[in-house]
Amino acid sequence: SGSPVFDAHGQLFGLHTAGFGYGYPKMINSVIEFAQPLLTIFEKFVCNLKESGNTQMLDRVKEAVADNDKL
C-alpha cells in the first residue's frame, strides 16, 4: 500500500490503499485493487491547511500548483 497508481496516459492518479487477494495457502492472485485518488488526498490536505490557519503553507501550496491544470 502507498504505491503510486498511474492512469492509461502515465499520469499519477492515486495511491494504492488495499486489495483482495486469493490463492490458498498464499495470496498470490489479485481480484481487485483499490486506490485513493490523488485529487481527494490533495483536497483534504488543503482543507486541513485552511482549518489550521496555516496561511504561510497554504500560500506556498497555491504558488506551487498555480501552473498545474489538474489541481
Backbone hydrogen bonds, N-H to C=O, Kabsch-Sander energy under -0.5 kcal/mol:
donor,donor_aa,acceptor,acceptor_aa,energy
2,G,16,H,-3.2
5,V,14,G,-2.4
7,D,11,Q,-2.5
10,G,7,D,-1.9
13,F,5,V,-3.7
14,G,5,V,-1.6
15,L,36,Q,-2.2
16,H,3,S,-3.0
17,T,34,F,-2.6
18,A,34,F,-1.2
20,F,32,I,-2.6
21,G,19,G,-0.6
22,Y,29,N,-2.3
28,I,22,Y,-0.7
28,I,26,K,-1.7
29,N,22,Y,-2.3
31,V,20,F,-3.1
32,I,20,F,-0.9
34,F,18,A,-3.3
36,Q,15,L,-2.6
38,L,13,F,-3.4
41,I,37,P,-1.9
42,F,38,L,-2.7
43,E,39,L,-2.7
44,K,40,T,-2.1
45,F,41,I,-2.1
46,V,42,F,-2.5
47,C,43,E,-2.4
48,N,44,K,-2.5
49,L,45,F,-2.0
50,K,46,V,-2.4
51,E,47,C,-2.6
52,S,48,N,-2.0
53,G,49,L,-1.0
53,G,50,K,-0.7
54,N,49,L,-1.5
55,T,53,G,-2.2
58,L,54,N,-2.2
59,D,55,T,-2.5
60,R,56,Q,-1.7
61,V,57,M,-2.4
62,K,58,L,-2.5
63,E,59,D,-2.2
64,A,60,R,-2.2
65,V,61,V,-1.9
66,A,63,E,-0.7
68,N,65,V,-1.9
69,D,67,D,-0.8
71,L,68,N,-1.1
